[in-house]
Every structure is written in structure tokens, then in C-alpha cells.
Amino acid sequence: MRNMTQMILWEKTGKELLCGETAFADVDVVMTHDVGTAGVAPLVEQYGLEHFAPGLEMVVILDHFVPASNLTQANSHVIARNFVKKWNVEHFYEVGRGGICHQVMLEDGFARSGQLVVATDAHVTTYGGAGCMGLGVGVTDAAIALATGKIWVRMPKTIGVHLTGELSSGVTAKDLSIELLRTFPFSQLNYAVVEFFGPGISTLSMDQRFCLCNMLSEGGIKSCLVAGDALTEEYMRVHARGSYRVIAPEEGAKYDLRREVDLGDVVPMVALPHHPTNGAPLSEVRGKPIQQAFIGSCTNGRLEDLRAAAEILQGKKINEHVRLVVTPGSQKILFQAIEEGLISVFIAAGAMVTNPSCGACIGASSLLAPGERCISTSNRNFRGRMGSVDAEIYLASPVTVAKSALVGMITD
């Protein structure tokens, strides 16, 4: 009676590991972005590699500093381009041809159900929405994986979250994730794999599942997995580039900790400064003035998010004291949003639409000045994350951000 973590890691290590035991696991895909590639490139040279491990897929995506705004960033892109040429990396996404790395990995089918992917970015947990175990690693581990095709793992503890019911109108997976981060102690989530299962799963779209697994990264988890169902199978059938295996926990699967969540009990939430776990019901912070609103990031830059925001902004103007920045998660999403007329809605409302990138989220663009307040759909609100250390960032759903941009203050 195995849970999903055991299904994947026992297969990839060839051992029935107990919690805390260590082993080397076979890796299916290694992904690095512009920042990660700049760190991995000199290491593979240092290790004297002649080729990457056979059977291993490598994906390089320029997304953090796109387009480059200073020489350091431009040089990191040159390092990535040279790396791709030297090592004959087949899957390379140049500026303007991909988007935010995790969205590209999913929509282009590199993150596949039942497989193990490592990436030089913590939000690789996003892939769990499709039943793919994503492990965030440093550049040294990524380089070792390229050399050996393996990654060192310690069998993590597992937390089972049994979902029932359905989210109320206007409540999203972002609200659910902030609520979970608020109520789960960090000591429980740290180095754990959180698995979502139960009848409530079928009420969540794939975009909502990706958002949920993305945000849970902020609790210190090792990874995150959502039980596969017919919707997962359909998504994989359309997107998967290669083999996959839709997985779900076996009946009676054991967990180190189990929790019951009725989706109908979840209310609109906001993560207050200066940490994603500092959540509170939206009703408790209503009325705080804002100067910037941001819709995008690897958490909420998907088509479903843009549709929800555009529905609210249709035919309206954002508050004269607010600047709204909208960043689609990928070039494909941007193109779809153009075809559906969503981009026209944003521009007509007074928003600035940017190219797909991590820029606004990581403080590479659209910076906040001292004393300013931003409500954002991203996953991190650390002090100084989006500019000044004297600015404030509140995290919320695209629905809340769009409504707040209209009235000039945090609202529901």
C-alpha cells in the first residue's frame, strides 16, 4: 500500500527505502535556467566530463533576466548559449521563445507523470500538479546529475492531504495554498513531500493544481504531488514528450501525517509581509492602499489566471494611483491571451503587459520604491524581494489582485 512518493522513489532507487534512509535515484530530466546554467557550466568543465549521462534529458531555458538589463545578465546568457552549443543540448529556449521555465517544462511535456526531474530552482515542485516529482537542487547537484544520471536523496517523510468538497466561487487554489502554509508548522513541512488526494482533486483544474504545488514550496517541502486522475491523463496525452505513468496513492497508503481539508471551508486569503506563511483571511486586511498590482509568475501567470483577471477588468479602468503589471507565464500563453482578446482587456484597463519572464517577481523589473505597497500573485513576499526593503508585498489570487487594482486598495 504505497503512497506516490514511495512509488516514484522506490522505482528510481531500486530500493524500498524507509523514511530517513539514503540512496541514489535515477533522474529523467535536468533543467537549468539562465542563472543555474551559468553556475553549472564551469562545474562540468571542472569535472572533466566528455558527455552527459546516457538517456538523460537536458533542458535550458532563459527566463529570469529576460531581456537582459545589465552586462552581468547578458554575460550569463552568453554562458548559457555557449554551454548549449558545446554540449549539444537539444532543448534550448532562447529569449522570446519559451517563457518562465516551469510553465515551459509542463506545457512542452518535459515534466511527465511518474518521473523524476531535478532543476536549479525551488519551484520545480510545480510539476507535482501533473504527478511528476520535481526536486530543487543547487548547481553542484545538477552538474553531478548530468555526469551520472543520478541524484542523492534521503527518503522524505510524507504528508497526505485528503481533499473533499469544492472551492466556493471566487476562491482559488492560491487561497488554499496560503491557508495551508498558514496552518502547517514549518517543522512539519520541512523536507516533506506533500501529497494531495481525495474526491476534491477532481474539482481542481490542472492550472489550479500547478499553482498549489508551486506555492507549497514556500513551506520548505522537498516536493509535492497531486493524485492522478482522468484530467491528468488527458493533460499528459496532449502535452507529454515521451513516456509517462499516471499515479495515485494505493488504497490505505500510509503517511507520517494526514490532514482532512474541505475545500468549501477555504476563504479568500492574503499572505502578509514579509513571508508567504504569514497568511490571514482577506477580510482582515481589506482597505490597505496599494501602489502596484502584479499578475504573473510561475504561480499565477497561466491562461486560467489571466482569464479570471480579465473578466474582472473587462470594460473598467484601474485606479489612477495604481500601476498594474501583467506577465503571461509563457510565449504560448501570451499568444493564446492575444487570440482570446485578454491582452486588449488589460491594456484598455490601463495595465502594462510584459513579455513572459520572472522579472517582476524576482525584483529584476517593475521595482517598488520605499514605502510602496504591492499586491502580487507571485509566491514570495520577502523583504526587498521586489525592490526596496522598505516596501511591502502582499500575496493573493489573480481575482483579488485584479479587484484591488480597480479600487486602489486590497479588497475582495
N, C-alpha and C positions, 0 to 999 in steps of 0.2 A: 504494500500500500504506500506508494511513493508520492511525494509531492513533486512539483515541477522542477525545483532546484535539484533534487536528487536525480530526476530523470535526465537532466542535461549534464550535470557534473559527474555523475557516476559513469555515464556513457563516454564523456570526454576524457576522463581519467582512467577508465577501465577498472575502477575500484569502487566498492560500496563504502564510501567514506562516512565516518561518524563526525558529528559536529566538532570542530577544532583540529581534526586531522588534516595533514597537508599532502599535496601531490601535484604533479604537473598535468595540465589539461591541454588537449589538442584545441588549437584555435582555428576557426574557419575564416575569419576576416580581420585584418588590421586596418584601421582608419586613422589618418592623421590630417589635421587641418594646417593652415599656414604656420601657426605658432608651433604646433607639435612637430611638423616636418623639419622646421629649422633646428629643432633640438635633436631629432632622430638622425638626420643626415650625417653629422660628424661622428656619431657613435658607430654606425655601421661601417664607416671607414676605419675607425679605431679598432673594431673587432676583426678587421681583415676579411670581411665577407666576400665571397665570389658570386653568390646568388642567394636569393631568398629561399626559405623552406619550400619544398615542392608541395603543390596542392593548396597553398595559402593564397588567398586573395588580398590585394593591397589596393586601398582607395585613398587618394589625396584630394582634398577639397579646400580651395581658398575661400575663406568665409569671415574670418574675424576682422581683418583690416581691409575691407573691400569697398571702394578702391583705396589703395594705399595713400595716406595723407602726409607721410613723412619718409625720410630716407631709410630709417630703420625698418619700417614696414615694407617699403619697396624692396629692400635687400632680402627680407625674409621670403618674399615672393620669388625672387631670383633663385634663392637657395632651393625652394620647392620645385621650381621648374627644372633646374639642373639635376636635382635628385630624381625626378620623374624620367628625365631623358637617360640618365646613366643607368638606372635600374630597370628601364623598360616597363615602368608602371603603366598598365593598360588603362586603368580607370582614374583619370585626372580631370578635375573640374576647374577650369581657368575662370578668371574674373568674368562675370556676366553669363556663365554657362551652367551654373549649379545653384548655389544658394547656401543657406545655413546647413551645415554638414549633416546634422541628424535627420533633418527633413529629406535631404537628398538620399541618404542611406536607406530610408524607408521607401520613398516613392520610386526609387530606381532599383529596389529589390535586393540590396546587399545585406540588409538585416532581415533574416529569414527565421521563421518559427522553428524552434527546437535547436537552433545553432548558437554558437558562442562567438561573440565579436568583442574585440578589445579596441579601445580608442583613447587618444590623448586628450580626453575631455570628460568631465564628470557627468555630463548629461546624456551619456551613452545609455543610461538607464531607460531612456525614452523607448528603446526598441522592445522593451518588455510588453508594451501595448500590443505587439504582434506575436508575443510568446518567444522572443529572441532574447537570450541573456546577454546583456551588454555590461562589460567591466571597464571602468575608467582606470587608466594606468598612466604612469609617468613615462618620459621618453626612453629611459633605460629599459623598462619592461617591454615597451613597444619594439625597441630595437632587438631585444632578445627573442621576442616572439617572431620577428621577421627572420631571424637567424635559425631558430629551432622549430618554429611552428607550434610552440608550446608556451604556456603561462603558468607561473607558480600560483597555486590557490590554497587557501585554508578553507575547509568546508564551513560555510557560514551557518549561523542559526537562521531559522525561518519563522516568519510571522505570517499567519494566514488571516486574511480579512474577508469575511463572508458577507457579501453584499446582497441585500434584499430590497424590494420596493423600487421606486423610480424617483429621479430628481424632479423637484417642482419646477414650474415654469419660471424662467429667469435665473435658475440656479444651475451652475455648470460644474464640470469636473475640477475646475480651478478652485471653486469654493470647497469642494470635497477635500481636495489635497491640502488646502490651508487649514481646514478643520482637523485633518489627521495629523499634520505637523504640529498643530497647537496642542493636541491631546496626547500624543505619543511622546513619552520621555526620550530624550536623545540617547540615553543609555540603552534603551530597548532597540532603537533603530540602528545604532552604530554597528556597521559591518554585518547587518542582517539582510536577507533577501525577503522582501515583502511580496506575498502572492495574493492576488485578488481572484475570488471565485464566487460562485453562487448565482441565483437567478437574476440578481440585479445587473450582472455583467451584460446580459442581452439588451438592456436598455441604454447602454453606453455606446456611442459611435466609436469608430476607430480613432478619430481625431481626439475625442474625449479620453480614450484610453492612453493615447500618447502623452497628452497633457498631464494626466495623473501620474504616470511613471516618471515623467520628466521632473515634476515638482518634488516628488518624494526623495529625489537625490539630495535635496537640501536638508534632509534629516540624518545624513551620514550613512545611508544604506549602501550595501555592496551592490545590490541590483534590485530589479523589480520585475514582476511577471504577472500578466493577466491571463486567466484560463482561456484557452482557445475554444471557439465555437464556430457556427456556420458563417458568421461575419468575418472571422479571422481567415477561414478557409477561402472565402470569396476574395478578400484582400490579397492573400498570398497568390491565389490563382492569377490575379491580374498583374501583380507587381513583382513577384519573386523571380530573381535572376538565378535560376538553379534549383536544386532540391530543397525541400523543406518538410517538416513534420509538425502538424498542429498538435499541441499538447495541452492537457488539463490534468489537475491532480486526480489521482485514483481515489475511489470511494474509501473513506476512512483514513486518508492520508494524515500523517502526524505532523504537528507543528510545535515549535518551542513556546509559541504564544499564539493565541487565537482571539479574534475580536469580531463581534457582530455589528454591522452597520446597516441601518435602514436609511436608504437614500432619501426617503421622504422627510427625514428629520433634518437634513442639511439645509442651512440658510445661507444667503449671500454673506461672504466673508471678505475681510481685508487683512493683509499682513502689515502690521505697523512697523515703523523704523525701530531698530536697524537690523532685523533678522527675519527670514521667512517663517520661522517658527513662532514669531510674535503675533499670532493671529487673534482676531476679535470679530464678532458679528458686525456687519456693515452698519447696522443701526446705531452702534456705539460711537462711530466716528463720523457720522453724517454731518455735513456742514463745513468741513475744513476746506478753505480756499486752496486752489491749485493754480500753478502757472504752466505746467506741462502735463500732457497725457500721452502715453505711448502704447500702441497696439502692435505687437510683433513678438520676436524672439523665437527660440526653439520650443518655447512653452505654448505660445498662443498666436503664432503667425500663420496658421493654416487656413484653408479656404473656409471652413465652417466658422472660424473665429471672425474672419473678415465679413462674411455674410451677416453674422449676428450684429456686428458693429454698424454695418451699412444700413441694415433695417432700421436701426435707431436713428441714424443720422440723415436718412433719406428726406430731402426737401427742407432741411434745417441748417442753421449756421452755428458753429461752435462759439462759445463765449468769447467776446472780444479781448479778454485778458488771458486767454489760454491758447497755447500752441499745441496742436495735435500732430504727432508723428506716427505714420503708419508704415510698417515694414513687412511686406509679404515674406513668408518663410523660404520661398524658392522662386526660381525663374518660371517654373511650371505653374506655381500658384499665382504669380504675378500675371502671367498670360491668361489664366482662367479668370482671374478677377477682372481683367480688362474686358474679356469677352462677355462676362456677365454684367458689366456696367458698374461694378463695385468701385473701381478706381475713380470713375467720374463722380460718384456719390461723395467720396472722400474729398476730392478736390473742390467740388461745388460747396461743400460744407466748410471749407477753409483749412483743410488739413494739408500737411506736406507728406507726400508719398515718396519713400526712398527705395533704392534698389535693395534686393534681398541681401542681408548681412547681419552680423552680430553687433554692428556699430553702436547703436543707441543703448543696447543692453549693457555692454562692457565699458561704456564711457569713452568710446572712440569717436563719437559724433553726438550732436544734439545734447550738449552738456548742460548741467544745471549750475546756476550761479549760487553764491552763498545766500542762504535764507529762502531759496525757492523750494517748492514742493511739487512732486510729480506723482501721478497715479499711473501705474505701469502693469502691463500683462506679463512682464518678464518673471524670472524665477529668483532673482536676488535683489535685495534692498540694503546691502551692507553700506555702511557709512563711506562716502566717497566713490561708490560704485559707478554713478553716472555723472560724476563731476565733483563739485565742491564737497568737502567733508562737512560743511555746514548746511547742506541741503538735506531734504527728507524725501524718501521714496516709499510709497505705499503700493503693495501688490494686490491686484484684483483681477476679476474676469473681464473679457472684452465687453460684455454687457455693461458692467459697472463703469469701466473706463469711458466708454462712449457716452453714457448718460452724464457722467461727471464733466466731460469736456463741454457738453451743451450748456450746463448751468454754471460752470466755473468753480464748482466745489464738489467734494466727494458726496455722492448721492446714490440712492437706489431707485 
